[in-house]
């Protein structure tokens, strides 16, 4: 390619010499009248989904229908999109090495493996010739050493401007001996040392509209959610520091311009909303108001931008249909490689090509879909060994069961996908208690667990926990507990705190009754993975010890909710909360085991006044599920089957409402479970949307809890 370019330039020079009649001013006018078109492409939230393969279903099921994801499929879109233009660049936003069975498998091989072997994501991305990439929050889930060794396999630069090395010489926020957090002042940015490159300026030879080639300096700056310090505290505390995304950009973007950047591309692993908080997780809107950022390629919350769903319609300065934020072109291409983000920029010059600037009036943004039924065999071949290793790892059998474990309807009927996690967590909590932990607990202290459905349609109408064949495998455990970076944490709280926690969940999860015509029951802007359900174990007679009733016709306790900002009322939806048949008093002493993510959320009612009394970094919550299953099998003395009765923890009541509707899984197993009598549920299999995404199914619920709570395993 370079040889042909040089030949073209040589021929052009000879031709110019032979003609010999163009004045220098004519040449200058020609350059000033020319433009350069540059195409920027983005992937985000790949989560190690290199292969178009669903490791949670059989090989036969994968052969029947090619999954609508996988970097091997995105590769064909990248190739076609590149071929349309002369000048292009490719970036990745982050959340790359964690989040799928292949990511789990690679993590199980450990740091020593990635020291000697290129991580499969980088085998694929090196082949695709990425120009630069950013670090997402999930890059930190396996620790800094695993991350750093994995990054050595990439043949392109990484940027992350707001992650820093710890410096004990900087001013601390307090004088406590164990304090690692420092004050982030303007002096901090000039003093602190980066953990990773904050930005790069890449020289690229781009062809202009008149056929000439010019060196364009492309600045690329990346950002990671500051929340990593809470989410992965056990791995990062006193090892790295973070700064606010917008303030970091305001510090570095002028430096990038001073160093000659013609274009500045921001790659924040950060979503889009209208908060104005410092250290905001979702700060993309803030970046669009930083001078001299020419394009934003964002990610993190698995949404699509541009779009026509109306979900960003109330944010001032956002034109979701055109893909503009404060006039700056922006894209967020969903997740798992299902879409490719594309921004086309037009560059102009006024100084004979010495410098170039973006004409934003001509910028465009779009998302491109996958090639139907197509996948890049070259990419698939590159990761074939890791793919087979993942299949073998995930298919390892643990136990047989007689129920379906699914997350189709957890907001209306308590389900086992949450309960089995709660059983495992409570099992560990009681182990700690029996070993002498929590020695200061009162004699009548209550020990509980809380968890949520981690797969509930966020990534499409098939993205649900769906264990249906009467067998638990390694894949099943991953299907139940998606996040393999969550570690156990124990909070001490009061009965009042617990009630506020449940009220907070209710206030977010359910739309107020009576519903308006056509209105759905579930608030779909509230992710399922935040729908926390408490659990207290079983009595000797086999009944669930913890029970609570929620009257969803009562007004919500928390209103005007925007993120964690809210107003508090005297309203109550929790009408009954008992443990072993006794009402839980407001001053009751409660120890609840959860995960480190939830325990660190001090802005959330219920958690805000709780005290963190134990953190455990030696194992994660998914491993707790594995430990619990192993212990349960050991008690069975050779019987490889396990039983999971439903504790029937909560019930919703709506005395004046006959039925409500919501959307959930478009899966045969969801229909089978409803047809076989899951209590209160029915469906006509009418198609509906969820959070603006199509392909889901409408279900109806009549608040009748007299039927079955569990769905029998498909094989039974």
C-alpha positions, 0 to 999 in steps of 0.5 A, a space after each residue: 500500500 505504501 509503495 503504491 502511494 509513493 508511486 502515485 505521488 511520484 507520477 503526480 510530481 512529474 505531471 506537475 513539472 511537465 505542465 509547469 504553469 500552475 502558480 503557487 497561489 493556485 496550488 495553495 487555493 487548491 489545498 485550501 479548497 480541499 477537504 479530508 473525509 475521515 471515518 471513525 469506527 467503534 466497538 464497545 462492551 465486547 465482553 470477550 464475545 469473540 465467537 458468535 456462540 452461546 455457551 449456555 445452550 447446546 452445540 445443536 442449538 448454536 448450529 440452528 441459529 447463529 447468535 446475533 453477536 460476536 467480534 467474528 461477526 462484527 469483523 465483516 461489518 468492519 471490513 465492508 465499512 472500511 472498504 467504502 472510504 479512503 481514510 478510516 480508524 478503528 477504536 474499542 471502548 472497553 469492557 473487553 476481557 470479562 463478561 462471557 464464558 470465554 472470559 471466565 475460562 481465560 481468567 481460570 487459566 490465570 496470569 501466568 497463562 496470559 504472560 505466555 499466551 496472547 489473550 484471544 480478544 487481542 488475537 482477533 483485534 490485532 488481526 482487525 488492526 485497531 488503532 487504539 482502545 480504552 479501558 472499561 471498568 470490567 478490565 479491572 475485575 481480575 486484578 491489575 497484574 492480569 490486566 497488565 499482562 493481558 494488555 501486552 498482547 495488544 499491538 495498539 495503544 491503550 489510553 485511560 486518562 483518569 486512572 493514576 498510580 498511588 502517591 502517598 506524598 499527595 494530600 490525603 482526604 483525612 489523616 487516618 493511617 490507612 487513608 489512601 484517597 487523595 484530594 483531586 486539585 488542579 495541582 494533582 493533575 500536574 503532580 500525580 503519575 498515570 497508571 496508563 497513557 492518558 492519551 495518544 496522538 497518532 500520525 495518519 496519512 490521509 488522502 484529501 479530496 484533491 488526491 494529495 496526502 496529508 499527515 493528520 494528527 489524531 488525538 485519542 483520549 480515554 476514560 474509565 468510570 471512577 466507580 471502579 474504586 468501589 466496584 473493585 475496591 478489594 483489588 484497587 484500593 491503595 493501588 490506583 487513584 481515579 479522577 473525575 472524567 470531565 475535569 480530567 478532560 478539561 485538563 488534558 484536551 488543551 494539552 493535546 491541542 497544544 501538541 498539534 492534534 488536528 482531531 480529538 476523539 474521546 472514548 469514555 467508557 461512560 453512559 449518557 444521562 443528565 446528571 451533574 455529579 462530580 465523579 459521575 459514572 455516566 459523564 458522556 454529556 459532560 464531555 460534549 461540553 469540553 472545548 475541542 473534542 471532535 467526536 465521542 465514541 462511548 459505551 458502558 451501559 449497553 445502549 445504542 446511540 444514535 437511536 429513535 426510541 426517545 429514551 434520551 429525548 428529555 436531555 437538553 442538547 442531545 439529538 439522539 436521532 442524528 447522533 449529536 450531543 451539543 453538536 458533537 457527533 457521538 456513537 454507542 454501538 450496544 454490546 457484544 459486537 452486535 453493532 458497529 459505531 460509525 462517525 464520518 468527519 469532514 476536515 478543512 484547512 485554511 493554512 495550506 494543509 499545515 493544520 486541519 479542523 473538523 467541520 461539525 456541520 458535515 459530521 454524521 453518526 450511525 450504527 451498522 448491523 451485522 451481515 446476515 448469517 455471516 462470520 469471519 472464519 479467519 477470526 474464528 480460527 484464531 481463537 479456536 483453541 480458546 473456544 473449545 477450551 471454553 466449551 469443555 470448561 462450561 460443560 462440566 456437570 455439577 448436579 441434577 435438579 428437578 426444576 427450571 432455574 430462570 429469571 423470566 419473571 422475578 419482579 412478580 414471582 420469586 424465582 430460583 435464579 435469585 434464591 440459589 444465590 441467596 442460599 449460597 450467600 446465607 450459607 457462607 454468612 452462617 459459616 462465618 457466624 459459627 466460626 466466631 465472626 460477628 461476636 458482638 451480634 445480639 442474641 436475637 440478631 437476624 442474618 439474611 442475604 440479598 441478591 438480584 437477577 443478573 440476567 433479565 433481558 438487558 442484552 435482548 429477549 433471549 438474555 435470561 437465566 434459563 437452566 432447563 434440562 435438569 442439570 447444573 453445570 459450570 455454565 449454569 453457575 455462570 448463567 445464574 451469577 454473570 459477574 465473576 468479579 463481585 466479592 462478598 460483603 456483610 452490612 449491619 443494619 436496622 429493620 428500618 434500613 431493610 424496609 427502606 431498601 425494599 421500598 427503594 426497590 419497589 419505588 423504582 421497579 413498579 409503575 404506580 397503579 392504576 396504570 394509564 391505558 397501555 401502560 406497563 407495570 414494570 419500569 423498564 428503565 430500572 435494570 433487573 440486576 438492581 431488583 434486590 430480593 431478601 432471603 432468610 433461609 428455611 424453617 425446620 418444617 421447610 417454610 421460608 423464614 422471611 416473608 414480605 408483602 408489597 401493596 403496589 396500589 399504595 403510593 411509592 415512598 421514594 418519588 422524583 427519582 433521578 439516579 440516586 437523587 430523590 424525594 422521600 414521602 411518608 408512603 409505604 408499600 411494604 405492608 408486612 415484613 416478618 421473620 419466622 412469623 414475627 414482625 421485624 421491628 424498626 430497631 431490629 439488628 440485621 446482618 445481611 450478606 450481599 456483594 461489594 458493588 451493592 455494599 459500596 453504594 452509599 447513595 442508596 436508601 437502606 445501604 446509606 445508613 448501614 455499616 460495612 462489617 466484613 469484606 472478603 476478597 479471597 473468593 467471589 460471589 459466583 464461587 460462593 454458589 459453587 462452594 454451596 453446591 459442593 457442600 450440599 452434595 457432600 451432605 447428600 452422601 453420594 446422591 448427585 441430585 439437589 432439591 430447591 423448594 421455593 421460599 416464596 419470599 414476597 407477594 405483591 397485592 393489588 386489591 383493586 387491580 385485576 391484571 397488569 402486563 409487562 414484557 419479558 423473554 421470547 423463549 419457548 421455555 418461558 412460554 412452557 413455564 407459563 403454560 404449566 402453571 407458574 402462578 398468576 401468569 399468562 401470555 398470548 405471545 404478543 410481541 412487545 418492546 423493552 426499554 426501547 428494544 424490540 422482540 420481547 413478549 407481553 405477559 400478564 399477571 393477575 396477583 394470584 399466588 395460589 399456584 406453583 412458584 417453580 417450573 419443572 425442569 424440561 427433562 422431567 
